[in-house]
Amino acid sequence: MTERQPQTRAIRAGRVNNDTALAPVVWASSTFIAGGVEEAHKFAQDITMPKFYGRHSNPTVSDFQSAVADLEGAEAARAFSSGMGAVSAIILGLCSSGDHIVAQSQLYSHTQLLFQAVCPRFGIDVTFVDGTDPDAWEAAVIPGKTALCFAETPANPKLALVDLERFGAIKGPMTVVDGTFAPPIVQRPLEYGVDLVVHSATKAIAGHNDAILGVVSGSEELLAWIRGFAILHGAVASPYDAANGLRGIRTLAVRLEQQTKAAGQLAEALEGHPAIERVFYPGLPSHPQFELAQRQMDLPGGLVSFDLAGGRDAGRQLVERIELAQLATSLGGPETLLTHPASTTHVGLLPKELEAAGIGEGTVRMSCGLEHPDDLEADLRQALDSIS
Ligand SMILES: Cc1ncc(COP(=O)(O)O)c(C=O)c1O
């Protein structure tokens, strides 16, 4: 039989530990009773065993991991208590003092701070490059020293893309993609030879703004390293959040389709409005990497960013006058959310770093939710029209 589509697999993926329950089961137990000394010994040695001790593993978390691995086309996955838990476990679990990392300058700010403030304390050098330039990645790799290349695509918040084919072909270092803005229904970096893909599953994967969750997928060999570090690192996913992750995976495809529909409609409405200086949406022909988006993303996704011509003051007016979209720091859920990166998600960055990431005082990021796109458009238009 031909392999079924991810939309179909998502419905039943991750149900190994469900017994006869149809919905995900929450195994809310920190520990499990061993059947004897031999069994306890076996479970203590194999941290993939879901019923030993909760920091090693948990049946609900294990089911969430296998569902994500299935959708990514990965051999294995490991969940964490947040996206940052996952990102920091990759860096600290796989890199050592004396190593070198190449990362892009367009990154989620806390990932950037991890590279800038934490890595040097552990003797790890980081070079930042423009992630949209495939040659820049290759030029920054130091043979024998660069242990890891870290990309984020689409990047938070301006939706700049990394060419996955070129990135996955980099020889020598491990390649890691943060795909938070494009979940596995939309984009699968491992298919391009990338070694690890990481998500803040807090966002579209769990998808209802009720879980803080991260997940890393890749080969069994790399995941064995990550698991080994994860039990010492301790940023363990809660079974409640993992169950919310499994719940989210079932509807991920339809939510992304609906959010993409809204985002496309809003991006077109924004483009050409006098209050807007520039719109960034991978589904618009005006996006500088429109063709790349078409090649490597099945859908352009539910996020749109834009620069308001009137800067921060225009942003304040927009947020005060818009009714449906709410000001909150997250994305990928049912509610349409607005974020002002310069004052929130990227507040820790210096002016020159904000500039390198393309973030200005008038930059607004919109995560389209599941409201009717016509209602969202009408509301956005009335708020934009009222900016003085
Ligand atoms: C691209 C990206 N990666 C990682 C993270 C961190 O995820 P979490 O908040 O789940 O730790 C975020 C959070 O916004 C993000 O946008």
The ligand as an SDF file (V2000), in Angstrom:
LIG
                    3D

 16 16  0  0  0  0  0  0  0  0999 V2000
   10.8860   30.1690   16.4660 C   0  0  0  0  0  0  0  0  0  0  0  0
   10.7740   29.9020   17.9340 C   0  0  0  0  0  0  0  0  0  0  0  0
   11.5810   28.9720   18.4980 N   0  0  0  0  0  0  0  0  0  0  0  0
   11.5310   28.6960   19.8130 C   0  0  0  0  0  0  0  0  0  0  0  0
   10.6580   29.3760   20.6480 C   0  0  0  0  0  0  0  0  0  0  0  0
   10.6370   29.0560   22.1060 C   0  0  0  0  0  0  0  0  0  0  0  0
    9.5110   28.2790   22.4170 O   0  0  0  0  0  0  0  0  0  0  0  0
    8.8840   28.1900   23.8850 P   0  0  0  0  0  0  0  0  0  0  0  0
    8.2420   29.4990   24.1820 O   0  0  0  0  0  0  0  0  0  0  0  0
    7.9290   27.0270   23.7700 O   0  0  0  0  0  0  0  0  0  0  0  0
   10.0210   27.8950   24.8010 O   0  0  0  0  0  0  0  0  0  0  0  0
    9.8050   30.3360   20.1160 C   0  0  0  0  0  0  0  0  0  0  0  0
    8.8760   31.0800   20.9840 C   0  0  0  0  0  0  0  0  0  0  0  0
    8.1950   31.9820   20.5520 O   0  0  0  0  0  0  0  0  0  0  0  0
    9.8620   30.6060   18.7230 C   0  0  0  0  0  0  0  0  0  0  0  0
    9.0640   31.5320   18.1330 O   0  0  0  0  0  0  0  0  0  0  0  0
  1  2  1  0
  2  3  1  0
  2 15  2  0
  3  4  2  0
  4  5  1  0
  5  6  1  0
  5 12  2  0
  6  7  1  0
  7  8  1  0
  8  9  2  0
  8 10  1  0
  8 11  1  0
 12 13  1  0
 12 15  1  0
 13 14  2  0
 15 16  1  0
M  END
$$$$
